[in-house]
Amino acid sequence: MSHFTSEDEALLQSMLRQLLRSVKEKITGAPSVECAEEILLHLEETDENFHNYEFVKYLRQYINNTVGSVIEEETEKCTSAQNQGEVSGYDMLVQHVTKKTRESKEYREMMHALKNVMMVVVESLINKFEEDRMRDKELDRKTKKERQSGYYTDNCSDSDSSFNQSYTFMSQEQLQLLVERLDPIQPKEVRQEALQTLCFAPASDILNSESWPNLRKHLMMSLSDPDATFSEKILRFYAKTFSSSPFNMTRDVYTSLARHLELHFLSGEYSLRISAGLDVSNTDINSLLKKVRLLNEYQKEAPSSWIRHPEKYMEEVVESTLSLLSVKHEPNHPASPDFLSPVYFLALLDIKAVWFKKWTHAYYSRTVVLRLLEKKYKSLINAAVQQCLDYFEFCKAAVNKNSRVNDFSQQHCSDKQNFSYTGPELQYIYFVHSLCLLGRLLIYKQGRNLFPVQLKNKKGNVSVTDLLVLFTQLIYYSPSYSKTALAAHTDNYSPASLVMEILQVFCDQTGCAAECLYTDAVIDALLHPVQSLLSGTEMYINCLETTLIDVADILARIAAVEDGLSLLLYGENEKNAEEDRPTAVHVIVQFTKKLLHDDISLLSGAELLPVVKGAFIFVCRQMYRTCEGLQMLVPYGLHESFGEAWKKTSLLSERVPTPVTGPDSTSSISLESKNILLWEETLLDALLNFSATPKGLFLLHGTGAMNDCVNFMFSSLSKKLQTNEYEEFGNRVIVAQMATTPAGAVALQSSGFIKALVTELWALLECGKDDLRITYPKSTPVDPIDQSCRKSFLSLINLLTYPAVFELLSKQDIPNKPMYSLREVPTDVIDIIDRLVILNSEAKINSLFSYEQSHIFGLRDFIIDGLSVERNHVLVRMNLIGGPQERILPLRVLDKGSDPYPWPMFSSFPLPKCYLAEISRRAELRQDKDLDKLLSLLKSPEKQTGWTEICRKQFCKVMKARPGVISGTILAELIEKFVLHLSESQLDCYFSTGDYKAMDADVKNESLSSVQQLGVEMTVRYGKYLNLLKEHAENELCFVLVNCEKFLKQQQGTVVSSLCCLQERCPGYDWFASSVFLIMAGDQEKTLTFLQRFSRLLVSAFLWLPRLHKSMHLPITTVESGIHPVYFCSAHHIEMLLKAELPLAFSAFHMSGFTPSQICLQWITQCFWNYMDWSEICHYIAICIFLGPDYQVYMCISVFRHLQQDILKHAEAQDLQVFLKEEALHGFRVIDYLEYMESLEAMYRPMLLKDMRNIRVQNT
């Protein structure tokens, strides 16, 4: 069917006419031919009846008959190719078939035939249309003759659509005649008939005609005609023009209407006054409002199209508008202050200044608007500012007189129709319009550049800050309103709610917030009611509770942003902050504590008091969940206040009956009981968020609420997972922090969190996702960890820190069952090890559906890789100690080529030598003056004033000049002499220690744990590799470790705890003592003597972790927590400095749900073994001993700075945890960052050393 008959043409013509009739309304509403074409092109997307049109059905059938066979043939070919793997995917199939079909001969012939027949059909339709038009024209001429003078009555309402009427096409001569008849000198009847004809004519013809300029003048004059019918008809014509013509035509109509209104307000006939009010039922006022309404409707619609036209057109519209709104009486005019200007009418119709919001939304128009405001119409801004000031003074005066301010915002909320506005109501409406306009203006930098403004009745200029203070004060000085009225009407025009909308928008705009909100003056204004309540100052504030809730909302938003938090903590200018003026954080915390203790008399018994408490707790939470914020809040003991309040509430909540499901469930629990439960959850959430930082987690443990908080978190997460909500990064960080401490790991276990994680992991590995549609067999994953398991894998990595593993597994044996059911699902970490890692029986292998994938996952999870090639890598990594240049690890992937895996398999000792890097011989040390000077200082029996500082400076000098000499016997001598001097100085000794004499006899009676024995073997093997130890060094090292344990045991107290880490000896291996043993070249006497002296110094608490195990030097609460000072002090400050120094790296950690404290605790605990070469480990120990314990923090920050680009890259790849835990610190040298560490010392040492010295103090 490639050719059409005459019957086909007639049928197509009929069907096309039916289609055009059906879409007539859509295409006649198009402003141009191009728009009409667009409507037709996208008809299938917009018309639900598209496929029901006969024309569409006919075309579909025709296409199917013509090229259907081609489509079927190509589809069969592609399906066959797809089965062979050549073509994949449905989308590719469609694209391929479409391409081949369009290239076919049948398709070309079909398109040629369609084009020819449609040209004939369309031409016939056009001819028919011309004939119909000429017939209608003749009929219209006859009708006009019959009417003779033809007075025409218009029964159309103001809201009738012009598109329900017929168009009358007019020639230029007819248009010229129409213009002449509309001349105001013509008789009324002639003008009315001409107006009626005008309303039927196409607007585009009129606006494009040569007669339009004259017609425009006549219409402007007719708008002022006393007969309202003229004005009505002209407005109807304008409305039709606005809706059916493009912007380049309508802007002329708009400016004409704006100019008419401007002249009307300036004329002597206009005499409306604000004080007299406004009666909108008055015919003249109603007519005036209609004109302004039409203007406003266009203002709101024009921005959607003016970008497609020259800027000068838009500028004409903007300028005509601003010129109209700037109309006012001359200053000397007696009625000038009382003049009801055009802006009041616009405010009545668009109270929230939506027109201005739309005009300033896009940069294209905003630039023009703000430029004109600055150059010619700044009086508009001045007037808006003045209106806000006047209203504020009015409210303030009324409040100070202890009288209730009339709430105009609710005046027109009743159902009774009101046709008049009083003078004060008009002023209030203009105030709301001004407030919204200024709020929008201040969002943009160009808008803020219009300030300061000079007001006539005010001394000095009004700056942006002054205006923001004014807005803020409106929150608590504005009138109150009934809650019922507010609940019944969603559009609330109260000043407080309007200001809140504005401030909330400011908070979300970074640049705007920094310039507008982040100033001491604005914060002081926000805190004014809080300060007054704290000081007991008398004040008159309407709706005190609502005001406080609003204030807390803005403070919380400010605290959520880094710069805002800094403002609350330190003030606008941290360096020049006044000592006698407390910053906002102190005021907020003091007020929150008073709220918790119900110590605010004015709020006693208030209905919204619990909401107020929750709001201010949330503000505090935004601050203390950061390290720097917690530092400021710790002295107030806020965690203790929350803990006490929670304990009281939990006692009450225990009496609340369990809710009963069923028809009577609503009455089973009272409102009071619900409020108790809600308050308990608020307090648990507040306590839980302390654990977002290391020190905060330590404080949380002291409250005794850790288990309840973790239960609450797990319950909340479960609810969110059920509703498919995204997991918050903050919760993942909290879990990572929890898992770094023994008590936190136990709490996660008892809450069911670990069980849920393990169960989910098993389901993903062994079962796959339920919602995954299987279209073809699943391929074997080539990545060590399949994408579907990545999230669970990372969660498990975060969880399995050494403290957590020791706490959860130390008392458990691997099940090793003889048989495993396929339905038996692991519920614990030990089960995962049993089922996925140690697959030492056929029963375990046979119990897995996906043996290879699951086993790879298990190995990777605990030792960070898996199966044959991977297993070799793991075994070498486990048995070989060394830094990045000291050991060679086999690759995890196969190479391309003839020898894909050149690495020998390691399955029994000794380790193949190819994995050991050659140790370069150290060059002979030449005499060095700086080193000699340092040694002489250390050996000198006379210690001059400032000796310690002189030694430190000299040490830095040697390090920077010749870092290589700080090793071996020289390093041993340096730290021996320096520690000896410090241990003999009472000022430098932090711990008091008793006498202890090491004895071999005691050692024989003691035995080392299996972990320690393994550590001894690895240490000695590493020492021999470094040529630092000789044969039989194992005995000497055992001697040192056993005596250290006995020596430290003398300083340990008795602790009653269920934590495994607090039972008997210190868990794990003593890597620091082993490091000293290597530095001393295996000399047991020197090592033990050094460690005894070293244990008196503060630095020993942070370098030598076993030194403080169950130590009597620490508060009992600290010991019972099982949390080491390295975590809650060093790691806490590492996170704080990382955020300040390397914000991008800190954000990467947060987005990964991982914590810097966790990896740092791992580095420090094992003294950077396996992460750095031995020379760098020596330098790390040396700088901490010589320069101070705070250098441990600076060292970790330097490592993060070195790794910053890698951190960002791996955070994006979602494997940051894996990278940091298993990769050595390639290329890192302590000397390269020594100057950077010194710069950190200059800024942070006072704070860090103060905290480090306070570890003996309770609850710090």
Steps between C-alpha positions, in 0.01 A plus 500: 500500500753757383257704286183687599168516313259796488288317761805487728553875455138579593522270802826657617354849456202409721716340768748790506216751538369297796846504662539877457157563649590288802818699569358841401511638854865403540631649177288818507648572844852492358665847486667428165507258207821347633332426832202343321740274311666398829160414646417274206843335506462407869131411481560136592657609831227747593175354359369184666265440205780512244483134405119511467500752212400340168786676322755344739340155469508527120870598497594218740325242281657643185852487650445145623384382158789669321808433716370242750671214320832688504476554878418133565789381285756728671368406845553130429855567383583699813344243733717233345810720537410578862493131589854477364609796709548743211218739597392553862221695661151599397598862428774390262253271322251784446769736373636241257159404355398866465819585316466209256132572436563867417773398256268258315350558154146442631538780756624750239207420267251529787630844603493624141137388451392646838662835425327529162153410622522723808600800288182448294285453810635811676465713189134392467436589865655846454287569193190389688591729791537802266162431346337476844667823611377694197146368552508601870630843405213555257253384761652737757468794259131425452448474874659841557268663246200348672615646834524850340644711783548165666513563874654180622439366847780292652375230732844352561629500858838636594642153527373364161768360272545674168575164345132398521426766236584525129793698364443784255800547267555868414694679231718807566227727368245347737742539792560864414124556493471325838762733649313803379176375650672446838610863519355653821337777289276244332145438629465247777303254285764502224779439748311215666441327166866545411605355834277198442661446158844538661424221747423263210811586299824294533730679743809424292351679195427810706836516677688452172306762311624850419200641685593353838685808641192718446266228619715463814452869582124481447474190725701673775265795493192276488620317811425821690152533354227549764300224335632178654401293194785654301754408764358147529520434125852640471617289795344198331690579182821544701441168679447321167816660366704391802381141468534457124790719384876472544692717744642734233141609425344490847769710669365803309152430634635458852698825497191676365291373792773582753533853360123551518502399869800722572323801348182415689679497837677827417182673385319744721186286480660226708454579868505170694668507842635221718327629810160486328536131426391330179154378399553249220127481431519857366471490120796730433727317744387166364584613148841622616570166672409314180758698307767434763402134512546465124836670534602262780390190313719601209789574737488142624472344153744713300826357649428162341541644151701822507838327489427412135479867403738798501589634842367846416145361483531360849658823621198695371264282704717518813549874480132576438415288806758658729399844379137428587585363845718803576206743456445718804410859587769760520653515851354846560149387413277509811362151434833343405539255796137391468505448123360159395765426238489228229720266705214460751269377226764256374555378858126435536507272196846344548571532870811275498655682201500190281557725199832617645602145585445395138678804361811439710511124467706494180828687465390633159216708642639547851791701365269744325261536795777564753685736268190715454429492875850621571512775236148641486256339740683452829216688664298178470751320722514792740122501528490124567764532772317796651174304504666212689654743748170676555316175564771383741487825695122468515526142639779589741312797638190291554695218668687739728166642611403143591210507258410241241577596143211463258572199279420617149637176356182321610250777435369353174510134600131473579252354253302825498585695185657838569499774234698767682842554653583745779807724492702281743409190298626665183822592677538140618442361150766732361732396784462131407567584134807704599627226731473234228657729240798584724537137601532406134731792424751402770548150362710640216835671527388771255199562722713528812719749316204744503561543872552697715201726431440847637154574643372852546368460852790294634850599597768292339470237231311170517739215418424139413585403858262765636224361282568141610493608864166667430365184336617292796340732752171470313492133606443592864345847473235409244140436610374168623229308325264224598611144432157410363518774240848392399397136472199585285690713246819380335596846369621664816602862456620560855833686515666221697414232243599725209833586661559131572444418131753765403763396756463133410567584135804704606633204699485282189696752288869480590610845381187670623526339844864603537428867423161532664471261792852426616549816703506555876224760473254256340590221744454741792158594365406133470615431854335808653198311643732223621732749670203673660367173640843407633554836670142530622453831318139608461382475142176505306503242226192359334494118470822441693514124432442544124766770491754274672421213261553733203827630644626145560408403144719774352785432744494130409518584129792733563680237709458242222741695274872522570524881494183536702625255762825695526301820560300341782811353661750783466312811392533711188869574550658219695835671555353829623216345700419683819584291805217642711241435229397133482455356154167357390589142591525586869163675505332213313643227724418685822144555383462136393617379841252730671224369276591142590485586869168690454672807636329760277203641696332668202483164319380300797202287400504625140325270257785514247782471757604147386522627142714795614730262687532273197573794271789630715634149559517467121701825477747364755509169315602675178798639692618212719488244220811678367836481676544877531147545624539232765819665624297812585211308658692252716540736801121531529446126549210499258530122458443458873189720488364298208585178681322604818192616307495172308519291817204686650300468180582130453356431845176667391496326161523159669154566643355577157293200379599331176279632215229251397420455133139481395192720487563643848871563444458877495371501854744241636767760569439853623637817350713555809654156463574564133674824596711312757611247240571777251707692756698185583580450129607864472744457789634168366556658159680792666723262698563277198637792300778549754653186349567678171841597645754296702480715811123521473476121492714488812267746673197300388640190668518692826123565493416129503267544203718349226307173464164678492632750243624223271167316536323823406728550199447143376124535545501829306713352220268201473200728457680703235600186310141383502389824334789488249652823631867568438741429783654813639877541485490609865370163621777316316757725664345431841520124438867534398576696818312248714690209347834659593428449872436175690182622670365633171561167325317313777208744476477447123500124558232502770273736301473255212686732260778251425253215458299706250816592309624141484156370396473760224851416381424128486181562306689709242783249461301179499155606380533822301248784496132407494404795280757425229340380176702213353514521120813293448732287719707699747867518406778416744621828653851605399541753781608369841185655645182497292322837468184363660693424819714814512289688754484204737871437450592858593267490800676188622842657439393799714386263771798265523756710683741324735316611818172375354644170375668434835182580691269295279722198424750454784280256693354319200612188318438434134198264483644259238177300486494160329197608294341829393144535378444706188244697701747573781574873484798655686406753766838603641851594394636164614243331276626699200857391573385140537285491184691731262864526611622178657353250254683199641237235438285363221191572709575876493571504127187303418286735710575795269295574192770739365823344628754707308333838543419444867846368588673786318282742692582333832873514446491856372287610791735391772838500333401726210524247214425143385553165312817354342679806361340713767575243771870514414493879533330469839743240636802707398345815647421320829844354553721779372538823692636812336430838355439587134872466410574206727270229373381396155143375486381277214245649266131421535441470125639288218738663253454483125761302313674163514552507878173627651605446865877506562466502880589182692226359721564534874364203693778418748797668665742644413347779300635519141776761489349676199250662737775664707632832375875551526605719789737768378813534708518819695778734403768564757396787722723799461554732794213745533529817707129534566473139616810536717350810659176313574688207653712731715186676623348169598816377674564826687451451876403865543159582365461870428167685501293404198716194439207292373398759243860544383529123449177493303614779268833330447324170428286670233811650347664156473179344363469758226867490403577128525192291583686180417717524815195479730501121511684203645736554792487880464123502535524262796749728673299815424170374642672330796673818615202725432250274681743455787513875556122545473430209736721663765311832475186529713357757259528260208379186680128447453465154659647379825642147486634267765834322493524182304789265450486253217583139586545200276346275763173686472504466126527125510181477698308715255373400158408719206167472323482339157454844343811630675703194399399555139593868532844406639568271203400768250700773680817292516463398135464869404794603722727240342394611155600857598831369641408636843471172692720195543420140570302411814337844509165333578600440862612861549177634355291262713696624802412859414130433438446293813679752721309788341177319578602443862629855537180653365285262706629675812319813378174329408180506702227244540222538248172312503375493142342263250725633223753243379768768453499575875559140607856445626773598250486764230352364176712480190872542458732772629633649176657804667710294742608287204596815308716620791656152519607531135626858552713370789632227265354222718661613828244387758645697792512827307149444364344428839681788672392739229136387519492537878626857479285575197185386686527807728448740209172620352607391152504136616120510536465559126793314344493193726135391513539206749647749747147617601325161500280499815730771631437645844616835359173532307153565646313177566227598251762536227646159580158333510412639157787309340563808283866604476605869518658458155144464368308762697786751505749451213253361246243762598744781426614330180142518372469862612826609333424299188174690456678833544813422296372261232125551469476307172661192651276527806189519280620195307518304824151614599350414163662156520343435841853444636686686774858632509516399867460131415792478260716726719441276802618207288813687385589616850424168672743312276744790497468533120651154446425377146394851404842673510861390457703450816689828459172695493367310804817605685441862399137481617604374843785753521292810420229399748758451776703812425234740381198390705202263498295742287731415208319169481195697384702716259662185360160349410383827343819503290428145383148604397642800319738270315209268409240767425471435125488123557234548767281700261551247220419196714205671666354546153575135420331398828798307634664755733490265800673220310765733359594653836502171690709294260721743309837617632582870510694517174729799466438640848804636684477665841768756412295626203223608735698613805459870421128447444478328839676796659242735349223283647673513838498879493122504454373203698754402772338685795163334441642153431741489793231627736272214396779244514598607852136475607465126439526443875203729561152351536264527197730677257 
